[in-house]
Amino acid sequence: MRATYRHTAIRALSCRETPHGAVHAFAIPHGALRGKRRSVYFLQYHASRGHYQRTCNYVYSMNKAEIIEKVHGVLGGTKADAERAVETMIDSISGALKSGEEVSIAGLGIFSTKMRPARTGRNPRTGETIQIPAMRVPKFRAAKGLKDAVK
């Protein structure tokens, strides 16, 4: 299901049946809004009233600067120290993955790499067939603690 909101195409996230009618959830893409939040609209059809009712929720995404702020708040010191700590963690994980190692962080999950086989694809502009080479891509498996925290 597709709809438009202020001339922006939005896509349906889900549709479920409730005793009062169907609930449709729509998400507006990140580029359509300014700031860090993304709107999720829920349209619920009330069969007894014969119309849709719209509610809006906001989904926030965290970026690197906000992670640095949190580390700074916990550790104290300077913001530069917190930034170096976050950068060191990211560089350590990236370096280990480049060398083919796995990185396991208790309570968070396992970072690893896997090989994606070569395949044929299409150039969307011209429609011609192209050969996509095999490549190594990063992979993340969430730990049980993270899965339980997100539930």
VOLO-31577 format. One record per residue: x, y, z of N, C-alpha, C, O in turn. Coordinates in Angstrom, 3 decimals, always signed. Example, Ala and Ser with C-alpha at 12.3 -4.5 7.8 and 13.67 -1.06 7.14 Angstrom:
BEGIN
REC_+13.190_-5.690_+7.800_+12.300_-4.500_+7.800_+13.200_-3.300_+7.800_+14.236_-3.319_+8.465
REC_+12.850_-2.250_+7.080_+13.670_-1.060_+7.140_+12.900_+0.030_+7.870_+13.409_+1.138_+8.039
END
This chain:
BEGIN
REC_+0.851_-1.179_+0.000_+0.000_+0.000_+0.000_+0.888_+1.231_+0.000_+1.830_+1.319_+0.788
REC_+0.598_+2.173_-0.869_+1.356_+3.419_-0.936_+0.388_+4.591_-0.814_-0.775_+4.502_-1.207
REC_+0.885_+5.672_-0.270_+0.084_+6.885_-0.137_+1.021_+8.063_-0.277_+2.231_+7.880_-0.406
REC_+0.483_+9.266_-0.255_+1.332_+10.445_-0.290_+1.015_+11.335_+0.892_-0.122_+11.386_+1.363
REC_+2.032_+12.037_+1.367_+1.888_+12.990_+2.452_+2.722_+14.194_+2.076_+3.946_+14.090_+1.991
REC_+2.095_+15.327_+1.850_+2.784_+16.535_+1.422_+3.702_+16.270_+0.228_+4.870_+16.658_+0.233
REC_+3.171_+15.617_-0.775_+3.867_+15.318_-2.034_+5.051_+14.372_-1.840_+5.957_+14.354_-2.673
REC_+5.064_+13.594_-0.772_+6.128_+12.632_-0.524_+5.526_+11.235_-0.466_+4.559_+10.995_+0.257
REC_+6.101_+10.323_-1.227_+5.589_+8.952_-1.207_+5.946_+8.305_+0.124_+7.082_+8.403_+0.588
REC_+4.981_+7.652_+0.725_+5.227_+6.935_+1.974_+4.840_+5.485_+1.764_+4.037_+5.170_+0.885
REC_+5.409_+4.605_+2.570_+5.125_+3.192_+2.376_+4.441_+2.622_+3.613_+4.640_+3.095_+4.732
REC_+3.643_+1.609_+3.381_+2.941_+0.968_+4.484_+3.908_+0.093_+5.264_+4.681_-0.658_+4.670
REC_+3.873_+0.182_+6.579_+4.693_-0.671_+7.420_+3.957_-1.953_+7.759_+4.535_-3.037_+7.684
REC_+2.697_-1.846_+8.130_+1.961_-3.045_+8.499_+0.468_-2.775_+8.434_+0.019_-1.630_+8.381
REC_-0.265_-3.840_+8.439_-1.716_-3.756_+8.521_-2.166_-4.913_+9.382_-1.837_-6.065_+9.097
REC_-2.912_-4.624_+10.430_-3.403_-5.708_+11.270_-4.870_-5.464_+11.581_-5.341_-4.327_+11.597
REC_-5.571_-6.544_+11.826_-6.997_-6.467_+12.103_-7.211_-6.414_+13.613_-6.622_-7.204_+14.351
REC_-8.034_-5.506_+14.065_-8.385_-5.388_+15.481_-9.893_-5.524_+15.603_-10.593_-5.511_+14.591
REC_-10.403_-5.655_+16.810_-11.858_-5.732_+16.952_-12.575_-4.492_+16.415_-13.740_-4.576_+16.028
REC_-11.900_-3.354_+16.388_-12.518_-2.111_+15.931_-12.304_-1.858_+14.444_-12.931_-0.960_+13.883
REC_-11.444_-2.619_+13.798_-11.170_-2.403_+12.381_-9.691_-2.580_+12.092_-8.922_-2.988_+12.963
REC_-9.296_-2.269_+10.856_-7.908_-2.455_+10.431_-7.060_-1.270_+10.864_-7.519_-0.127_+10.851
REC_-5.812_-1.551_+11.250_-4.853_-0.498_+11.587_-3.754_-0.533_+10.537_-3.116_-1.568_+10.341
REC_-3.527_+0.591_+9.859_-2.488_+0.705_+8.857_-1.416_+1.639_+9.394_-1.738_+2.731_+9.862
REC_-0.159_+1.244_+9.339_+0.934_+2.103_+9.789_+1.735_+2.546_+8.580_+2.089_+1.724_+7.735
REC_+2.025_+3.842_+8.486_+2.787_+4.404_+7.382_+4.015_+5.103_+7.934_+3.962_+5.679_+9.021
REC_+5.113_+5.061_+7.207_+6.342_+5.755_+7.612_+6.725_+6.739_+6.519_+6.657_+6.425_+5.331
REC_+7.129_+7.935_+6.936_+7.622_+8.932_+6.000_+9.142_+8.795_+5.946_+9.771_+8.740_+7.002
REC_+9.764_+8.738_+4.759_+11.216_+8.572_+4.666_+11.979_+9.685_+5.373_+11.479_+10.797_+5.542
REC_+13.223_+9.353_+5.788_+14.058_+10.305_+6.530_+14.278_+11.607_+5.772_+14.257_+12.676_+6.382
REC_+14.488_+11.550_+4.458_+14.787_+12.749_+3.695_+13.622_+13.720_+3.598_+13.812_+14.886_+3.251
REC_+12.416_+13.251_+3.902_+11.249_+14.110_+3.771_+11.081_+15.054_+4.952_+10.356_+16.044_+4.857
REC_+11.737_+14.759_+6.054_+11.595_+15.570_+7.252_+12.923_+16.169_+7.655_+13.976_+15.596_+7.375
REC_+12.885_+17.291_+8.295_+14.103_+17.889_+8.826_+14.290_+17.395_+10.255_+13.312_+17.115_+10.947
REC_+15.525_+17.286_+10.696_+15.781_+16.853_+12.064_+16.001_+15.362_+12.151_+16.198_+14.684_+11.143
REC_+15.964_+14.862_+13.374_+16.313_+13.480_+13.621_+15.109_+12.563_+13.746_+15.276_+11.350_+13.876
REC_+13.904_+13.107_+13.709_+12.767_+12.245_+13.926_+12.097_+11.865_+12.622_+12.175_+12.582_+11.624
REC_+11.448_+10.740_+12.653_+10.719_+10.233_+11.504_+9.292_+9.982_+11.975_+9.077_+9.392_+13.034
REC_+8.336_+10.420_+11.202_+6.943_+10.264_+11.606_+6.413_+8.904_+11.197_+6.680_+8.427_+10.094
REC_+5.673_+8.294_+12.080_+4.957_+7.064_+11.770_+3.486_+7.347_+12.050_+3.109_+7.646_+13.183
REC_+2.672_+7.254_+11.029_+1.249_+7.530_+11.154_+0.487_+6.226_+11.229_+0.767_+5.292_+10.479
REC_-0.464_+6.161_+12.123_-1.334_+5.006_+12.240_-2.734_+5.426_+11.840_-3.318_+6.329_+12.439
REC_-3.273_+4.761_+10.817_-4.633_+5.016_+10.366_-5.476_+3.835_+10.806_-5.225_+2.703_+10.392
REC_-6.463_+4.083_+11.633_-7.308_+3.008_+12.118_-8.717_+3.214_+11.597_-9.301_+4.285_+11.761
REC_-9.255_+2.187_+10.970_-10.606_+2.267_+10.449_-11.570_+1.818_+11.534_-11.471_+0.701_+12.040
REC_-12.491_+2.682_+11.884_-13.523_+2.355_+12.858_-14.776_+1.939_+12.093_-15.472_+2.770_+11.510
REC_-15.046_+0.631_+12.108_-16.185_+0.126_+11.346_-17.501_+0.677_+11.887_-18.425_+0.949_+11.119
REC_-17.588_+0.842_+13.210_-18.845_+1.330_+13.786_-19.116_+2.779_+13.392_-20.269_+3.178_+13.228
REC_-18.035_+3.573_+13.239_-18.201_+4.985_+12.876_-18.093_+5.216_+11.373_-18.561_+6.233_+10.861
REC_-17.474_+4.266_+10.668_-17.367_+4.372_+9.216_-16.329_+5.355_+8.728_-16.488_+5.903_+7.638
REC_-15.253_+5.610_+9.497_-14.199_+6.520_+9.037_-12.853_+6.117_+9.639_-12.777_+5.322_+10.575
REC_-11.781_+6.703_+9.058_-10.429_+6.477_+9.552_-10.071_+7.531_+10.595_-10.486_+8.686_+10.494
REC_-9.303_+7.124_+11.588_-8.766_+8.060_+12.572_-7.242_+7.977_+12.487_-6.680_+6.882_+12.503
REC_-6.564_+9.137_+12.394_-5.111_+9.162_+12.252_-4.457_+9.600_+13.553_-4.860_+10.584_+14.172
REC_-3.427_+8.837_+13.958_-2.589_+9.241_+15.083_-1.159_+9.258_+14.586_-0.830_+8.553_+13.632
REC_-0.308_+10.043_+15.208_+1.075_+10.200_+14.765_+2.019_+9.902_+15.918_+1.830_+10.414_+17.021
REC_+3.023_+9.087_+15.678_+4.089_+8.817_+16.630_+5.403_+9.201_+15.972_+5.507_+9.194_+14.746
REC_+6.393_+9.530_+16.761_+7.697_+9.887_+16.224_+8.719_+8.838_+16.621_+8.739_+8.376_+17.762
REC_+9.563_+8.466_+15.674_+10.635_+7.516_+15.897_+11.939_+8.297_+15.814_+12.205_+8.949_+14.804
REC_+12.747_+8.240_+16.854_+13.991_+8.986_+16.887_+15.155_+8.065_+16.540_+15.155_+6.890_+16.906
REC_+16.141_+8.600_+15.838_+17.338_+7.843_+15.524_+18.526_+8.525_+16.195_+18.599_+9.753_+16.237
REC_+19.450_+7.731_+16.715_+20.615_+8.263_+17.417_+21.796_+8.298_+16.445_+21.998_+7.356_+15.677
REC_+22.566_+9.372_+16.478_+23.736_+9.471_+15.613_+25.016_+9.457_+16.465_+24.965_+9.362_+17.691
REC_+26.146_+9.554_+15.789_+27.443_+9.461_+16.463_+27.650_+10.581_+17.476_+28.206_+10.348_+18.549
REC_+27.211_+11.792_+17.149_+27.370_+12.923_+18.068_+26.596_+12.699_+19.366_+27.058_+13.082_+20.441
REC_+25.423_+12.082_+19.266_+24.644_+11.805_+20.470_+25.278_+10.702_+21.312_+25.185_+10.726_+22.539
REC_+25.921_+9.737_+20.660_+26.647_+8.700_+21.408_+27.809_+9.347_+22.152_+28.068_+9.015_+23.309
REC_+28.507_+10.263_+21.496_+29.616_+10.972_+22.146_+29.098_+11.758_+23.350_+29.755_+11.792_+24.391
REC_+27.930_+12.390_+23.223_+27.327_+13.122_+24.344_+27.051_+12.195_+25.525_+27.317_+12.549_+26.674
REC_+26.512_+11.002_+25.237_+26.212_+10.043_+26.312_+27.495_+9.583_+26.998_+27.547_+9.500_+28.225
REC_+28.531_+9.284_+26.211_+29.807_+8.858_+26.792_+30.390_+9.983_+27.635_+30.911_+9.735_+28.723
REC_+30.308_+11.211_+27.149_+30.789_+12.375_+27.895_+30.027_+12.526_+29.217_+30.625_+12.848_+30.244
REC_+28.715_+12.294_+29.192_+27.913_+12.397_+30.404_+28.264_+11.354_+31.440_+28.200_+11.627_+32.639
REC_+28.637_+10.153_+30.996_+28.974_+9.071_+31.921_+30.404_+9.209_+32.435_+30.651_+9.075_+33.634
REC_+31.348_+9.478_+31.526_+32.757_+9.521_+31.914_+33.195_+10.854_+32.510_+34.136_+10.909_+33.301
REC_+32.511_+11.919_+32.128_+32.976_+13.244_+32.532_+34.165_+13.628_+31.661_+34.247_+13.197_+30.511
REC_+35.075_+14.419_+32.180_+36.236_+14.845_+31.394_+35.811_+15.800_+30.296_+34.833_+16.536_+30.426
REC_+36.570_+15.769_+29.215_+36.258_+16.674_+28.112_+35.493_+15.928_+27.024_+35.485_+14.699_+26.972
REC_+34.853_+16.706_+26.161_+34.146_+16.104_+25.039_+35.119_+15.473_+24.054_+34.793_+14.481_+23.402
REC_+36.305_+16.044_+23.947_+37.319_+15.491_+23.046_+37.734_+14.093_+23.495_+37.962_+13.213_+22.665
REC_+37.832_+13.888_+24.816_+38.156_+12.552_+25.332_+37.049_+11.557_+24.996_+37.322_+10.425_+24.597
REC_+35.808_+11.985_+25.158_+34.677_+11.110_+24.832_+34.665_+10.783_+23.343_+34.387_+9.649_+22.953
REC_+34.972_+11.787_+22.508_+35.012_+11.552_+21.060_+36.123_+10.576_+20.700_+35.929_+9.704_+19.854
REC_+37.285_+10.713_+21.334_+38.390_+9.779_+21.081_+38.018_+8.363_+21.517_+38.395_+7.397_+20.853
REC_+37.289_+8.227_+22.612_+36.869_+6.901_+23.081_+35.924_+6.237_+22.074_+36.075_+5.057_+21.760
REC_+34.951_+7.003_+21.573_+34.010_+6.460_+20.595_+34.730_+6.141_+19.291_+34.492_+5.088_+18.698
REC_+35.607_+7.032_+18.835_+36.375_+6.793_+17.611_+37.257_+5.556_+17.745_+37.367_+4.766_+16.807
REC_+37.888_+5.384_+18.910_+38.749_+4.224_+19.140_+37.942_+2.936_+19.058_+38.400_+1.954_+18.472
REC_+36.750_+2.930_+19.640_+35.907_+1.737_+19.591_+35.515_+1.417_+18.149_+35.584_+0.261_+17.731
REC_+35.105_+2.428_+17.393_+34.701_+2.209_+16.002_+35.888_+1.743_+15.160_+35.754_+0.824_+14.352
REC_+37.046_+2.373_+15.347_+38.241_+1.979_+14.594_+38.684_+0.565_+14.946_+39.126_-0.182_+14.074
REC_+38.567_+0.192_+16.221_+38.951_-1.157_+16.641_+38.062_-2.207_+15.989_+38.547_-3.231_+15.508
REC_+36.761_-1.948_+15.976_+35.829_-2.898_+15.343_+36.092_-2.961_+13.845_+36.144_-4.051_+13.276
REC_+36.258_-1.811_+13.197_+36.517_-1.789_+11.751_+37.817_-2.493_+11.402_+37.871_-3.259_+10.440
REC_+38.871_-2.236_+12.181_+40.165_-2.874_+11.922_+40.103_-4.384_+12.067_+40.685_-5.113_+11.264
REC_+39.396_-4.857_+13.095_+39.272_-6.305_+13.282_+38.486_-6.936_+12.134_+38.838_-8.019_+11.667
REC_+37.443_-6.279_+11.684_+36.662_-6.824_+10.571_+37.465_-6.816_+9.279_+37.333_-7.736_+8.471
REC_+38.304_-5.787_+9.061_+39.147_-5.744_+7.862_+40.130_-6.898_+7.833_+40.435_-7.436_+6.769
REC_+40.625_-7.279_+9.002_+41.584_-8.382_+9.050_+40.910_-9.749_+9.125_+41.595_-10.767_+9.233
REC_+39.580_-9.787_+9.068_+38.865_-11.061_+9.024_+38.498_-11.624_+10.385_+38.043_-12.765_+10.465
REC_+38.676_-10.880_+11.441_+38.355_-11.364_+12.779_+36.901_-11.084_+13.127_+36.238_-10.269_+12.486
REC_+36.412_-11.782_+14.166_+35.099_-11.500_+14.733_+35.283_-10.646_+15.967_+36.283_-10.778_+16.673
REC_+34.323_-9.767_+16.237_+34.344_-8.943_+17.438_+33.092_-9.279_+18.232_+31.975_-9.083_+17.753
REC_+33.277_-9.784_+19.442_+32.157_-10.162_+20.291_+32.108_-9.222_+21.488_+33.082_-9.110_+22.232
REC_+30.977_-8.546_+21.674_+30.777_-7.658_+22.802_+29.628_-8.233_+23.610_+28.497_-8.299_+23.126
REC_+29.909_-8.648_+24.833_+28.913_-9.292_+25.686_+27.727_-8.355_+25.897_+27.901_-7.179_+26.219
REC_+26.543_-8.880_+25.715_+25.324_-8.109_+25.895_+24.907_-7.323_+24.676_+23.763_-6.876_+24.597
REC_+25.806_-7.139_+23.717_+25.481_-6.385_+22.502_+25.353_-7.318_+21.309_+24.294_-7.373_+20.683
REC_+26.411_-8.053_+20.982_+26.349_-8.982_+19.866_+27.699_-9.255_+19.262_+28.735_-8.913_+19.832
REC_+27.677_-9.879_+18.090_+28.902_-10.297_+17.394_+28.949_-9.607_+16.035_+28.028_-9.725_+15.226
REC_+30.045_-8.884_+15.803_+30.324_-8.292_+14.503_+31.214_-9.268_+13.749_+32.206_-9.747_+14.298
REC_+30.877_-9.569_+12.503_+31.690_-10.467_+11.690_+31.538_-10.066_+10.225_+30.817_-9.124_+9.899
REC_+32.226_-10.791_+9.353_+32.085_-10.549_+7.921_+31.652_-11.832_+7.246_+31.861_-12.925_+7.773
REC_+31.052_-11.698_+6.085_+30.691_-12.874_+5.292_+30.938_-12.551_+3.829_+30.943_-11.385_+3.432
REC_+31.139_-13.568_+3.047_+31.366_-13.395_+1.613_+30.035_-13.400_+0.878_+29.216_-14.301_+1.058
REC_+29.834_-12.395_+0.059_+28.662_-12.354_-0.807_+29.128_-12.818_-2.182_+30.072_-12.244_-2.725
REC_+28.503_-13.828_-2.755_+28.985_-14.352_-4.037_+28.745_-13.377_-5.193_+27.919_-12.467_-5.113
REC_+29.505_-13.607_-6.276_+29.328_-12.792_-7.481_+27.951_-13.063_-8.068_+27.415_-14.164_-7.940
REC_+27.383_-12.045_-8.714_+26.060_-12.201_-9.305_+25.914_-11.234_-10.470_+26.727_-10.329_-10.659
REC_+24.863_-11.447_-11.240_+24.569_-10.518_-12.322_+23.472_-9.577_-11.858_+22.578_-9.969_-11.109
REC_+23.547_-8.343_-12.304_+22.554_-7.341_-11.946_+22.212_-6.507_-13.163_+22.694_-6.766_-14.266
REC_+21.383_-5.514_-12.954_+20.980_-4.625_-14.041_+21.285_-3.188_-13.674_+21.064_-2.763_-12.540
REC_+21.792_-2.445_-14.640_+21.974_-1.017_-14.483_+20.582_-0.384_-14.595_+19.949_-0.476_-15.647
REC_+20.094_+0.260_-13.516_+18.721_+0.777_-13.573_+18.520_+1.888_-14.606_+17.404_+2.086_-15.088
REC_+19.574_+2.604_-14.947_+19.444_+3.699_-15.910_+19.353_+3.172_-17.339_+18.497_+3.605_-18.110
REC_+20.244_+2.228_-17.695_+20.288_+1.759_-19.077_+19.596_+0.415_-19.272_+19.192_+0.082_-20.386
REC_+19.457_-0.354_-18.203_+18.825_-1.666_-18.308_+19.764_-2.762_-18.752_+19.343_-3.910_-18.891
REC_+21.045_-2.436_-18.982_+21.985_-3.461_-19.439_+22.407_-4.350_-18.266_+22.410_-3.923_-17.111
REC_+22.758_-5.584_-18.588_+23.197_-6.544_-17.579_+24.648_-6.271_-17.221_+25.488_-6.080_-18.101
REC_+24.943_-6.255_-15.921_+26.315_-6.046_-15.460_+26.689_-7.170_-14.499_+25.823_-7.803_-13.896
REC_+27.972_-7.403_-14.370_+28.484_-8.423_-13.461_+28.917_-7.749_-12.163_+29.775_-6.867_-12.177
REC_+28.324_-8.162_-11.041_+28.675_-7.624_-9.724_+29.658_-8.604_-9.094_+29.329_-9.781_-8.939
REC_+30.863_-8.147_-8.724_+31.879_-9.073_-8.204_+31.540_-9.561_-6.794_+30.720_-8.970_-6.092
REC_+32.190_-10.650_-6.404_+32.065_-11.162_-5.042_+32.703_-10.156_-4.094_+33.692_-9.508_-4.438
REC_+32.138_-10.029_-2.909_+32.691_-9.072_-1.946_+32.441_-9.552_-0.523_+31.557_-10.366_-0.257
REC_+33.248_-9.019_+0.372_+33.079_-9.309_+1.789_+32.269_-8.183_+2.413_+32.600_-7.011_+2.231
REC_+31.205_-8.522_+3.152_+30.316_-7.515_+3.741_+30.232_-7.732_+5.253_+30.354_-8.864_+5.722
REC_+30.025_-6.653_+6.020_+29.893_-6.796_+7.469_+28.546_-7.413_+7.845_+27.555_-7.293_+7.124
REC_+28.549_-8.075_+9.000_+27.361_-8.754_+9.485_+27.293_-8.549_+10.995_+28.331_-8.488_+11.654
REC_+26.094_-8.441_+11.549_+25.920_-8.276_+12.994_+24.863_-9.245_+13.477_+23.771_-9.324_+12.913
REC_+25.196_-9.988_+14.535_+24.226_-10.878_+15.176_+23.994_-10.359_+16.583_+24.932_-10.278_+17.377
REC_+22.778_-10.011_+16.895_+22.447_-9.438_+18.195_+22.504_-10.499_+19.280_+22.126_-11.651_+19.062
REC_+22.981_-10.098_+20.448_+23.039_-10.991_+21.619_+21.646_-11.111_+22.227_+20.760_-10.301_+21.952
REC_+21.471_-12.129_+23.051_+20.180_-12.352_+23.691_+19.785_-11.164_+24.574_+18.614_-10.788_+24.624
REC_+20.761_-10.579_+25.266_+20.469_-9.428_+26.133_+19.924_-8.256_+25.350_+19.002_-7.584_+25.810
REC_+20.479_-7.992_+24.166_+19.990_-6.901_+23.315_+18.599_-7.212_+22.779_+17.728_-6.343_+22.760
REC_+18.391_-8.453_+22.343_+17.078_-8.845_+21.839_+16.016_-8.694_+22.906_+14.919_-8.207_+22.634
REC_+16.341_-9.113_+24.135_+15.374_-9.004_+25.232_+15.105_-7.543_+25.602_+13.978_-7.190_+25.949
REC_+16.140_-6.689_+25.530_+15.972_-5.279_+25.866_+15.094_-4.564_+24.857_+14.379_-3.629_+25.215
REC_+15.136_-4.988_+23.598_+14.388_-4.323_+22.539_+12.915_-4.755_+22.550_+12.052_-3.999_+22.102
REC_+12.623_-5.938_+23.046_+11.240_-6.453_+23.037_+10.271_-5.509_+23.665_+9.077_-5.802_+23.731
END
